[in-house]
Amino acid sequence: MKQLRLIVERLRALLHAWALRPSFTKFGKAVARPLDLVTRRTGVPFTSLATGIPTGYLTSTGAKTGEARINPVFAIDIEGGVGLVASNWGQNFRPGWHYNLLANPRCELQRGRVTTRHIARPAKPDERVDIWRKATEVYPPWKEYADRVERELDMFVLEPAATHSL
């Protein structure tokens, strides 16, 4: 068991180092979709096991289409909800789910086999600090993503829908 843990830690370190290279974005997007499909159907967090990142699946309503959109996100537990960082693999444009949440804040988050309903909102300054600290502890490449993009990385808080009157 100790050897397996060591192997997983080394693989994670390699993935984190590779995540800083532009080639990782193409690879990550190509590999992530099939792994995400398997994870959503089985509840086994393959992406999280490989990277150590707490992956969840955000279902938002398309800002333009009104259709349900499912995207993998790194779900960071914070006081009062879940934090999300809209890094889009360190690219200069925001992910589609960012615009979806601004237009339609009601959403769902699947973690493992559990799906919960939430209301999304942009993170407040103090929440941004907390989300960023926790995010970069788990996934250090986010610091590099922030340095290479020409925009501020937007962050959201997903609050449990039960705390809101719908």
Secondary structure as GFF3:
##gff-version 3
##sequence-region A 1 166
A	DSSP	alpha_helix	2	18	.	.	.	ID=ss1
A	DSSP	alpha_helix	22	42	.	.	.	ID=ss2
A	DSSP	alpha_helix	46	51	.	.	.	ID=ss3
A	DSSP	beta_strand	55	61	.	.	.	ID=ss4
A	DSSP	beta_strand	68	74	.	.	.	ID=ss5
A	DSSP	beta_strand	76	78	.	.	.	ID=ss6
A	DSSP	beta_strand	81	86	.	.	.	ID=ss7
A	DSSP	three_ten_helix	88	90	.	.	.	ID=ss8
A	DSSP	alpha_helix	96	103	.	.	.	ID=ss9
A	DSSP	beta_strand	106	111	.	.	.	ID=ss10
A	DSSP	beta_strand	114	122	.	.	.	ID=ss11
A	DSSP	alpha_helix	125	138	.	.	.	ID=ss12
A	DSSP	alpha_helix	141	148	.	.	.	ID=ss13
A	DSSP	beta_strand	154	160	.	.	.	ID=ss14
A	DSSP	three_ten_helix	161	163	.	.	.	ID=ss15
###
